[in-house]
Amino acid sequence: MTMMVAAGSITPFLAPLFAAQFLVASRSPLKGAQAFGMAILIISVGQGLDLMTSLLGSRPALFTAMLWLLYLGCFFAQATGKGGQAPFLVLVIAIMVPLMNMLHQDLGESMSVLFGVAVGGGALLAWAAHALFPDPGGMAAAPPISPVPVVFALLRSVANASILVAAVVLCLVDSRLSSAIVIPVTVASILNQLDLATSRRAAFDLVLVNILGGVVASFVFTVVDTRPTLLGLFLAVFVVGLLFGSGAATDPKFGKAYAGALTTFLILLGLGISPLPTSTPESFSTRAC
């Protein structure tokens, strides 16, 4: 993130976000073919959403229906254990591209280009992390995923897609939330995690951990904004990354929750320090409202 800020990126959180997702998805490094396929998928989805937004942005009913179908497919793939980390990344893209294209039309760069650079940077960062800190158990087989009845997975996916579309529409129609991209991204992350919760207490803990990511991001932004230096930003992100990353790597029960909190932190802080017209406390306060 520090390098992207120094380079003047308008979305400095994207490459670290993709890197974190790649690292969380597997203890073994991405193969070259996997990284290339992920890049092609993300760029293709970004271009498709760019086109869909330009063609259907003025027809809200049809535009919303198309987004709902895309979200439904992603949630169904997650519910049935298919696609690895790709469905969540597609969800993030399918949230950010429409919102940023419709609410921030003066970005100066194509979102497809931004995502292409970000996924390449994320893959390089993930490879560097595996090279510097190899995991002795990195090549161990992943535990089998318990099968989910198709009907139950479909019903859950329908509900999740409807909730997420409602969050996106709320950001589009409410001027107070016009910069709160993190709202639907956090909703998508929590919905994915809630599927793993085995009790109301577990679900409540998952939500609290994600809120913690927002609180920490707001605090870090305030500290960094007081004395804005690249070294201070690097140290702050490094410490928070260690805290949430260690939970994601070592806690079998709430690992995904810590990964979700790290996602929330990266997006909120990244939006706060980006050239976009918003700040992290503002984004988090509008989410709370």
Contacts in CASP RR format, 6 or more apart in sequence:
PFRMAT RR
TARGET T0000
AUTHOR 0000-0000-0000
METHOD contacts of the structure
MODEL  1
MTMMVAAGSITPFLAPLFAAQFLVASRSPLKGAQAFGMAILIISVGQGLD
LMTSLLGSRPALFTAMLWLLYLGCFFAQATGKGGQAPFLVLVIAIMVPLM
NMLHQDLGESMSVLFGVAVGGGALLAWAAHALFPDPGGMAAAPPISPVPV
VFALLRSVANASILVAAVVLCLVDSRLSSAIVIPVTVASILNQLDLATSR
RAAFDLVLVNILGGVVASFVFTVVDTRPTLLGLFLAVFVVGLLFGSGAAT
DPKFGKAYAGALTTFLILLGLGISPLPTSTPESFSTRAC
1 12 0 8 1.000
1 13 0 8 1.000
1 15 0 8 1.000
1 16 0 8 1.000
1 233 0 8 1.000
1 237 0 8 1.000
1 266 0 8 1.000
1 269 0 8 1.000
1 270 0 8 1.000
2 230 0 8 1.000
2 233 0 8 1.000
2 234 0 8 1.000
2 237 0 8 1.000
4 11 0 8 1.000
4 12 0 8 1.000
4 13 0 8 1.000
4 14 0 8 1.000
4 15 0 8 1.000
4 16 0 8 1.000
5 12 0 8 1.000
5 230 0 8 1.000
5 233 0 8 1.000
5 273 0 8 1.000
6 230 0 8 1.000
8 275 0 8 1.000
9 274 0 8 1.000
10 107 0 8 1.000
10 109 0 8 1.000
10 114 0 8 1.000
10 274 0 8 1.000
10 275 0 8 1.000
10 276 0 8 1.000
11 114 0 8 1.000
11 118 0 8 1.000
11 270 0 8 1.000
11 274 0 8 1.000
12 270 0 8 1.000
12 273 0 8 1.000
12 274 0 8 1.000
13 266 0 8 1.000
13 267 0 8 1.000
13 269 0 8 1.000
13 270 0 8 1.000
13 271 0 8 1.000
13 274 0 8 1.000
14 114 0 8 1.000
14 115 0 8 1.000
14 118 0 8 1.000
15 117 0 8 1.000
15 118 0 8 1.000
15 119 0 8 1.000
15 120 0 8 1.000
15 121 0 8 1.000
15 122 0 8 1.000
15 125 0 8 1.000
16 122 0 8 1.000
16 125 0 8 1.000
16 237 0 8 1.000
16 266 0 8 1.000
17 92 0 8 1.000
17 118 0 8 1.000
17 263 0 8 1.000
17 266 0 8 1.000
17 267 0 8 1.000
18 89 0 8 1.000
18 118 0 8 1.000
18 119 0 8 1.000
18 120 0 8 1.000
18 121 0 8 1.000
18 122 0 8 1.000
18 123 0 8 1.000
18 126 0 8 1.000
19 121 0 8 1.000
19 122 0 8 1.000
19 123 0 8 1.000
19 125 0 8 1.000
19 126 0 8 1.000
19 129 0 8 1.000
20 245 0 8 1.000
20 259 0 8 1.000
20 262 0 8 1.000
20 263 0 8 1.000
20 266 0 8 1.000
21 85 0 8 1.000
21 88 0 8 1.000
21 89 0 8 1.000
21 259 0 8 1.000
21 263 0 8 1.000
22 30 0 8 1.000
22 85 0 8 1.000
22 122 0 8 1.000
22 123 0 8 1.000
22 126 0 8 1.000
23 126 0 8 1.000
23 129 0 8 1.000
24 85 0 8 1.000
24 248 0 8 1.000
24 256 0 8 1.000
24 259 0 8 1.000
25 84 0 8 1.000
25 85 0 8 1.000
26 138 0 8 1.000
26 142 0 8 1.000
27 135 0 8 1.000
27 137 0 8 1.000
27 138 0 8 1.000
27 139 0 8 1.000
27 140 0 8 1.000
28 130 0 8 1.000
28 135 0 8 1.000
28 138 0 8 1.000
28 139 0 8 1.000
29 126 0 8 1.000
29 127 0 8 1.000
29 130 0 8 1.000
29 131 0 8 1.000
30 38 0 8 1.000
30 123 0 8 1.000
30 126 0 8 1.000
30 127 0 8 1.000
35 119 0 8 1.000
35 120 0 8 1.000
35 123 0 8 1.000
38 86 0 8 1.000
38 89 0 8 1.000
38 119 0 8 1.000
38 123 0 8 1.000
39 116 0 8 1.000
39 119 0 8 1.000
39 120 0 8 1.000
39 123 0 8 1.000
41 86 0 8 1.000
41 90 0 8 1.000
42 89 0 8 1.000
42 90 0 8 1.000
42 93 0 8 1.000
42 115 0 8 1.000
42 116 0 8 1.000
42 119 0 8 1.000
43 112 0 8 1.000
43 115 0 8 1.000
43 116 0 8 1.000
43 119 0 8 1.000
45 90 0 8 1.000
45 93 0 8 1.000
45 94 0 8 1.000
46 93 0 8 1.000
46 97 0 8 1.000
46 111 0 8 1.000
46 112 0 8 1.000
46 115 0 8 1.000
47 112 0 8 1.000
49 93 0 8 1.000
49 94 0 8 1.000
49 97 0 8 1.000
49 98 0 8 1.000
49 101 0 8 1.000
49 111 0 8 1.000
50 97 0 8 1.000
50 101 0 8 1.000
50 110 0 8 1.000
50 111 0 8 1.000
50 112 0 8 1.000
52 63 0 8 1.000
52 66 0 8 1.000
52 98 0 8 1.000
53 63 0 8 1.000
53 97 0 8 1.000
53 98 0 8 1.000
53 101 0 8 1.000
53 102 0 8 1.000
54 101 0 8 1.000
56 62 0 8 1.000
56 63 0 8 1.000
56 66 0 8 1.000
57 63 0 8 1.000
57 102 0 8 1.000
63 98 0 8 1.000
64 165 0 8 1.000
64 169 0 8 1.000
67 94 0 8 1.000
67 98 0 8 1.000
67 165 0 8 1.000
67 168 0 8 1.000
68 161 0 8 1.000
68 162 0 8 1.000
68 165 0 8 1.000
69 161 0 8 1.000
70 90 0 8 1.000
70 94 0 8 1.000
71 91 0 8 1.000
71 94 0 8 1.000
71 160 0 8 1.000
71 161 0 8 1.000
71 164 0 8 1.000
71 165 0 8 1.000
72 157 0 8 1.000
72 158 0 8 1.000
72 161 0 8 1.000
73 87 0 8 1.000
73 157 0 8 1.000
73 161 0 8 1.000
74 87 0 8 1.000
74 88 0 8 1.000
74 90 0 8 1.000
74 91 0 8 1.000
74 94 0 8 1.000
75 87 0 8 1.000
75 91 0 8 1.000
75 156 0 8 1.000
75 157 0 8 1.000
75 160 0 8 1.000
75 161 0 8 1.000
75 164 0 8 1.000
75 191 0 8 1.000
75 192 0 8 1.000
76 153 0 8 1.000
76 154 0 8 1.000
76 157 0 8 1.000
77 83 0 8 1.000
77 86 0 8 1.000
77 87 0 8 1.000
78 87 0 8 1.000
78 88 0 8 1.000
78 157 0 8 1.000
78 192 0 8 1.000
78 195 0 8 1.000
79 148 0 8 1.000
79 153 0 8 1.000
79 154 0 8 1.000
79 156 0 8 1.000
79 157 0 8 1.000
79 195 0 8 1.000
80 148 0 8 1.000
80 150 0 8 1.000
80 153 0 8 1.000
81 145 0 8 1.000
81 148 0 8 1.000
88 188 0 8 1.000
88 189 0 8 1.000
88 192 0 8 1.000
91 164 0 8 1.000
91 188 0 8 1.000
92 185 0 8 1.000
92 188 0 8 1.000
93 115 0 8 1.000
95 164 0 8 1.000
95 168 0 8 1.000
95 181 0 8 1.000
95 184 0 8 1.000
95 185 0 8 1.000
95 188 0 8 1.000
96 111 0 8 1.000
96 181 0 8 1.000
96 185 0 8 1.000
97 111 0 8 1.000
97 115 0 8 1.000
98 168 0 8 1.000
99 168 0 8 1.000
99 171 0 8 1.000
99 172 0 8 1.000
99 181 0 8 1.000
99 184 0 8 1.000
100 107 0 8 1.000
100 111 0 8 1.000
100 181 0 8 1.000
101 111 0 8 1.000
102 172 0 8 1.000
103 171 0 8 1.000
103 172 0 8 1.000
103 178 0 8 1.000
103 179 0 8 1.000
104 276 0 8 1.000
107 114 0 8 1.000
156 195 0 8 1.000
160 191 0 8 1.000
163 187 0 8 1.000
163 191 0 8 1.000
164 184 0 8 1.000
164 187 0 8 1.000
164 188 0 8 1.000
164 191 0 8 1.000
167 183 0 8 1.000
167 184 0 8 1.000
167 187 0 8 1.000
168 184 0 8 1.000
170 177 0 8 1.000
170 183 0 8 1.000
171 177 0 8 1.000
171 178 0 8 1.000
171 180 0 8 1.000
171 181 0 8 1.000
171 183 0 8 1.000
171 184 0 8 1.000
176 286 0 8 1.000
176 289 0 8 1.000
177 183 0 8 1.000
177 286 0 8 1.000
177 287 0 8 1.000
179 271 0 8 1.000
179 276 0 8 1.000
179 277 0 8 1.000
179 278 0 8 1.000
179 282 0 8 1.000
179 283 0 8 1.000
179 286 0 8 1.000
180 278 0 8 1.000
180 283 0 8 1.000
180 286 0 8 1.000
180 287 0 8 1.000
181 267 0 8 1.000
181 271 0 8 1.000
181 283 0 8 1.000
182 264 0 8 1.000
182 267 0 8 1.000
182 268 0 8 1.000
182 271 0 8 1.000
182 283 0 8 1.000
182 284 0 8 1.000
182 287 0 8 1.000
183 286 0 8 1.000
183 287 0 8 1.000
185 263 0 8 1.000
185 264 0 8 1.000
185 267 0 8 1.000
186 210 0 8 1.000
186 263 0 8 1.000
186 264 0 8 1.000
186 267 0 8 1.000
186 287 0 8 1.000
189 210 0 8 1.000
189 260 0 8 1.000
189 263 0 8 1.000
189 264 0 8 1.000
190 206 0 8 1.000
190 207 0 8 1.000
190 210 0 8 1.000
190 260 0 8 1.000
192 256 0 8 1.000
193 206 0 8 1.000
193 210 0 8 1.000
193 256 0 8 1.000
193 257 0 8 1.000
193 260 0 8 1.000
194 203 0 8 1.000
194 206 0 8 1.000
196 256 0 8 1.000
197 203 0 8 1.000
197 206 0 8 1.000
202 253 0 8 1.000
205 254 0 8 1.000
205 257 0 8 1.000
206 254 0 8 1.000
206 257 0 8 1.000
209 254 0 8 1.000
209 257 0 8 1.000
209 258 0 8 1.000
209 260 0 8 1.000
209 261 0 8 1.000
210 257 0 8 1.000
210 260 0 8 1.000
210 261 0 8 1.000
210 264 0 8 1.000
212 261 0 8 1.000
213 244 0 8 1.000
213 261 0 8 1.000
213 262 0 8 1.000
213 264 0 8 1.000
213 265 0 8 1.000
213 268 0 8 1.000
214 261 0 8 1.000
214 264 0 8 1.000
214 265 0 8 1.000
214 268 0 8 1.000
214 284 0 8 1.000
215 284 0 8 1.000
216 240 0 8 1.000
216 261 0 8 1.000
216 265 0 8 1.000
217 264 0 8 1.000
217 265 0 8 1.000
217 268 0 8 1.000
217 269 0 8 1.000
217 280 0 8 1.000
217 284 0 8 1.000
218 268 0 8 1.000
218 280 0 8 1.000
218 281 0 8 1.000
218 284 0 8 1.000
220 236 0 8 1.000
220 237 0 8 1.000
220 240 0 8 1.000
220 265 0 8 1.000
220 269 0 8 1.000
220 280 0 8 1.000
221 268 0 8 1.000
221 269 0 8 1.000
221 272 0 8 1.000
221 273 0 8 1.000
221 279 0 8 1.000
221 280 0 8 1.000
221 281 0 8 1.000
222 280 0 8 1.000
222 281 0 8 1.000
223 236 0 8 1.000
224 232 0 8 1.000
224 233 0 8 1.000
224 236 0 8 1.000
224 273 0 8 1.000
225 279 0 8 1.000
233 273 0 8 1.000
237 269 0 8 1.000
240 262 0 8 1.000
240 265 0 8 1.000
241 262 0 8 1.000
241 265 0 8 1.000
244 258 0 8 1.000
244 259 0 8 1.000
244 261 0 8 1.000
244 262 0 8 1.000
244 265 0 8 1.000
245 258 0 8 1.000
245 259 0 8 1.000
245 262 0 8 1.000
246 258 0 8 1.000
247 254 0 8 1.000
247 255 0 8 1.000
247 258 0 8 1.000
248 255 0 8 1.000
248 256 0 8 1.000
248 258 0 8 1.000
248 259 0 8 1.000
248 260 0 8 1.000
248 262 0 8 1.000
249 255 0 8 1.000
251 258 0 8 1.000
268 280 0 8 1.000
268 283 0 8 1.000
268 284 0 8 1.000
269 280 0 8 1.000
270 280 0 8 1.000
271 278 0 8 1.000
271 279 0 8 1.000
271 280 0 8 1.000
271 283 0 8 1.000
272 278 0 8 1.000
272 279 0 8 1.000
272 280 0 8 1.000
272 283 0 8 1.000
273 280 0 8 1.000
END
